[in-house]
Amino acid sequence: MTDDKLQELDVPDGARAAKEAVEVLRAFIGDGALHVIFDPETFRHDVSEWGRLLSDVAHHVAKAVAMDGQMAQGEALAAVHAAFEQGVGANPVTVSGAIKGRVKH
């Protein structure tokens, strides 16, 4: 696939305005499969910070879903939370990949 066929989201305004910012996670759905890249060094000091990051993302998703008029924020957060618990508690998913380097811009 060429880069012109990828649909990427914009960089968040807060990241652009920050004195220093680092991208820590990127996710794509490609041909029905999840493709992610992240820096496992990001929270080397405390791996539980990944849980906090995912929790913060869930709150952002719930707020955006509510702003979009799809459902109430609390209802959306409950649905995301239930799906997360089910997914984490399920049998291990098949994943593949390798650790890659960070791209400097």
DRENLUM-590487 format. One record per residue: residue number from 1; residue in three letters; x, y, z of N, C-alpha, C in turn. Coordinates in pm, whole numbers. Example, Ala and Ser with C-alpha at 12.3 -4.5 7.8 and 13.67 -1.06 7.14 Angstrom:
2
(1, 'Ala', (1319, -569, 780), (1230, -450, 780), (1320, -330, 780))
(2, 'Ser', (1285, -225, 708), (1367, -106, 714), (1290, 3, 787))
//
This chain:
105
(1, 'Met', (85, -118, 0), (0, 0, 0), (89, 123, 0))
(2, 'Thr', (56, 218, -80), (131, 342, -84), (77, 437, 21))
(3, 'Asp', (162, 533, 62), (123, 628, 166), (-1, 709, 128))
(4, 'Asp', (-24, 732, -2), (-139, 812, -42), (-271, 738, -21))
(5, 'Lys', (-268, 608, 9), (-390, 532, 36), (-418, 523, 186))
(6, 'Leu', (-324, 568, 268), (-345, 569, 413), (-431, 688, 452))
(7, 'Gln', (-522, 667, 543), (-603, 776, 597), (-554, 803, 739))
(8, 'Glu', (-479, 911, 756), (-422, 946, 884), (-501, 1060, 947))
(9, 'Leu', (-503, 1060, 1080), (-566, 1169, 1154), (-467, 1284, 1168))
(10, 'Asp', (-519, 1401, 1197), (-435, 1518, 1219), (-362, 1506, 1353))
(11, 'Val', (-251, 1574, 1366), (-182, 1585, 1493), (-269, 1674, 1583))
(12, 'Pro', (-291, 1635, 1709), (-375, 1716, 1798), (-318, 1856, 1818))
(13, 'Asp', (-407, 1955, 1831), (-365, 2094, 1849), (-270, 2109, 1966))
(14, 'Gly', (-299, 2045, 2078), (-215, 2057, 2197), (-74, 2007, 2174))
(15, 'Ala', (-60, 1904, 2094), (73, 1850, 2064), (151, 1949, 1977))
(16, 'Arg', (82, 2010, 1881), (149, 2108, 1795), (196, 2229, 1874))
(17, 'Ala', (116, 2271, 1972), (146, 2391, 2050), (247, 2364, 2162))
(18, 'Ala', (269, 2238, 2196), (358, 2204, 2307), (503, 2238, 2275))
(19, 'Lys', (578, 2273, 2380), (721, 2299, 2363), (793, 2170, 2326))
(20, 'Glu', (746, 2058, 2379), (803, 1927, 2349), (689, 1826, 2345))
(21, 'Ala', (689, 1740, 2246), (584, 1638, 2234), (644, 1514, 2171))
(22, 'Val', (591, 1399, 2209), (636, 1273, 2152), (513, 1186, 2125))
(23, 'Glu', (508, 1126, 2008), (400, 1034, 1976), (433, 901, 2042))
(24, 'Val', (337, 845, 2118), (364, 721, 2190), (285, 602, 2138))
(25, 'Leu', (180, 627, 2059), (97, 517, 2012), (28, 558, 1882))
(26, 'Arg', (27, 467, 1785), (-43, 489, 1659), (-113, 360, 1624))
(27, 'Ala', (-238, 367, 1581), (-314, 247, 1548), (-388, 266, 1416))
(28, 'Phe', (-390, 162, 1335), (-461, 160, 1208), (-541, 31, 1200))
(29, 'Ile', (-655, 36, 1132), (-727, -84, 1092), (-696, -100, 944))
(30, 'Gly', (-631, -209, 908), (-594, -236, 769), (-641, -373, 728))
(31, 'Asp', (-726, -377, 627), (-783, -504, 579), (-845, -584, 694))
(32, 'Gly', (-910, -512, 786), (-982, -576, 895), (-896, -614, 1015))
(33, 'Ala', (-767, -587, 1011), (-677, -622, 1121), (-624, -495, 1188))
(34, 'Leu', (-597, -505, 1316), (-540, -394, 1391), (-388, -394, 1374))
(35, 'His', (-334, -277, 1341), (-190, -259, 1327), (-152, -144, 1419))
(36, 'Val', (-63, -169, 1513), (-22, -66, 1607), (129, -54, 1609))
(37, 'Ile', (173, 64, 1644), (314, 87, 1672), (320, 179, 1792))
(38, 'Phe', (411, 148, 1881), (427, 229, 2001), (570, 212, 2051))
(39, 'Asp', (610, 298, 2140), (743, 293, 2196), (734, 228, 2335))
(40, 'Pro', (780, 104, 2349), (770, 37, 2479), (857, 103, 2586))
(41, 'Glu', (947, 190, 2548), (1031, 263, 2644), (957, 379, 2711))
(42, 'Thr', (843, 418, 2653), (772, 537, 2701), (750, 534, 2851))
(43, 'Phe', (700, 424, 2904), (671, 413, 3047), (755, 304, 3112))
(44, 'Arg', (880, 297, 3072), (971, 197, 3127), (977, 204, 3279))
(45, 'His', (966, 324, 3332), (972, 345, 3477), (851, 288, 3551))
(46, 'Asp', (737, 274, 3480), (614, 225, 3543), (517, 181, 3435))
(47, 'Val', (519, 52, 3403), (436, -1, 3294), (287, 23, 3319))
(48, 'Ser', (247, 42, 3444), (105, 68, 3472), (57, 200, 3412))
(49, 'Glu', (150, 288, 3376), (112, 414, 3311), (42, 388, 3178))
(50, 'Trp', (70, 273, 3113), (-2, 239, 2990), (-151, 225, 3021))
(51, 'Gly', (-184, 170, 3136), (-325, 158, 3176), (-389, 294, 3192))
(52, 'Arg', (-316, 387, 3252), (-369, 523, 3268), (-389, 589, 3134))
(53, 'Leu', (-293, 569, 3043), (-306, 626, 2909), (-430, 570, 2839))
(54, 'Leu', (-450, 439, 2845), (-567, 378, 2781), (-696, 426, 2845))
(55, 'Ser', (-693, 447, 2976), (-810, 501, 3047), (-841, 643, 2999))
(56, 'Asp', (-738, 725, 2987), (-758, 862, 2937), (-813, 861, 2795))
(57, 'Val', (-762, 771, 2712), (-813, 758, 2575), (-961, 722, 2578))
(58, 'Ala', (-1001, 630, 2666), (-1142, 590, 2677), (-1230, 710, 2711))
(59, 'His', (-1183, 796, 2800), (-1261, 916, 2835), (-1271, 1011, 2715))
(60, 'His', (-1164, 1026, 2640), (-1167, 1110, 2520), (-1266, 1054, 2418))
(61, 'Val', (-1263, 922, 2398), (-1355, 858, 2304), (-1499, 880, 2348))
(62, 'Ala', (-1528, 859, 2476), (-1664, 877, 2526), (-1713, 1020, 2507))
(63, 'Lys', (-1627, 1116, 2534), (-1666, 1256, 2516), (-1691, 1287, 2369))
(64, 'Ala', (-1604, 1238, 2280), (-1620, 1264, 2137), (-1748, 1199, 2084))
(65, 'Val', (-1777, 1077, 2129), (-1900, 1008, 2087), (-2022, 1088, 2130))
(66, 'Ala', (-2018, 1143, 2251), (-2129, 1226, 2300), (-2140, 1355, 2219))
(67, 'Met', (-2027, 1419, 2193), (-2027, 1543, 2115), (-2080, 1519, 1974))
(68, 'Asp', (-2057, 1399, 1922), (-2102, 1361, 1789), (-2251, 1323, 1789))
(69, 'Gly', (-2312, 1314, 1907), (-2453, 1284, 1917), (-2488, 1136, 1909))
(70, 'Gln', (-2390, 1049, 1920), (-2416, 906, 1908), (-2483, 849, 2032))
(71, 'Met', (-2439, 892, 2151), (-2498, 848, 2278), (-2442, 934, 2389))
(72, 'Ala', (-2497, 919, 2508), (-2449, 996, 2623), (-2306, 954, 2659))
(73, 'Gln', (-2231, 1048, 2715), (-2091, 1023, 2749), (-2078, 905, 2846))
(74, 'Gly', (-2159, 901, 2949), (-2153, 793, 3047), (-2183, 658, 2986))
(75, 'Glu', (-2281, 655, 2897), (-2318, 531, 2827), (-2203, 483, 2738))
(76, 'Ala', (-2139, 577, 2669), (-2027, 543, 2582), (-1910, 491, 2664))
(77, 'Leu', (-1879, 557, 2775), (-1769, 513, 2860), (-1795, 373, 2916))
(78, 'Ala', (-1919, 347, 2956), (-1953, 214, 3007), (-1936, 107, 2899))
(79, 'Ala', (-1975, 139, 2775), (-1960, 43, 2665), (-1814, 16, 2635))
(80, 'Val', (-1731, 120, 2633), (-1588, 104, 2608), (-1525, 23, 2721))
(81, 'His', (-1562, 54, 2843), (-1507, -17, 2959), (-1542, -165, 2955))
(82, 'Ala', (-1667, -196, 2925), (-1711, -336, 2918), (-1635, -412, 2809))
(83, 'Ala', (-1618, -349, 2693), (-1546, -413, 2583), (-1399, -433, 2619))
(84, 'Phe', (-1340, -336, 2688), (-1201, -347, 2731), (-1183, -463, 2828))
(85, 'Glu', (-1270, -470, 2928), (-1261, -579, 3025), (-1278, -715, 2958))
(86, 'Gln', (-1371, -724, 2864), (-1392, -849, 2793), (-1269, -885, 2710))
(87, 'Gly', (-1213, -787, 2642), (-1096, -813, 2558), (-973, -849, 2638))
(88, 'Val', (-950, -782, 2749), (-834, -811, 2832), (-849, -947, 2899))
(89, 'Gly', (-972, -982, 2936), (-996, -1108, 3004), (-1007, -1228, 2911))
(90, 'Ala', (-1013, -1203, 2782), (-1030, -1311, 2684), (-900, -1390, 2669))
(91, 'Asn', (-910, -1499, 2597), (-790, -1574, 2565), (-693, -1481, 2492))
(92, 'Pro', (-564, -1505, 2508), (-467, -1416, 2443), (-492, -1404, 2292))
(93, 'Val', (-481, -1282, 2244), (-496, -1259, 2101), (-363, -1290, 2033))
(94, 'Thr', (-369, -1322, 1906), (-248, -1349, 1830), (-191, -1216, 1784))
(95, 'Val', (-69, -1189, 1823), (-2, -1067, 1780), (132, -1103, 1721))
(96, 'Ser', (182, -1016, 1638), (314, -1035, 1580), (381, -898, 1573))
(97, 'Gly', (506, -899, 1547), (574, -772, 1531), (712, -773, 1592))
(98, 'Ala', (774, -659, 1589), (909, -642, 1642), (924, -501, 1694))
(99, 'Ile', (1022, -479, 1778), (1048, -344, 1826), (1122, -268, 1717))
(100, 'Lys', (1069, -152, 1683), (1130, -67, 1580), (1183, 61, 1647))
(101, 'Gly', (1260, 135, 1574), (1315, 258, 1626), (1219, 375, 1611))
(102, 'Arg', (1250, 481, 1678), (1173, 604, 1672), (1219, 686, 1553))
(103, 'Val', (1126, 753, 1487), (1160, 839, 1374), (1174, 982, 1424))
(104, 'Lys', (1286, 1043, 1399), (1309, 1184, 1437), (1269, 1272, 1320))
(105, 'His', (1195, 1378, 1349), (1153, 1473, 1245), (1223, 1604, 1265))
//
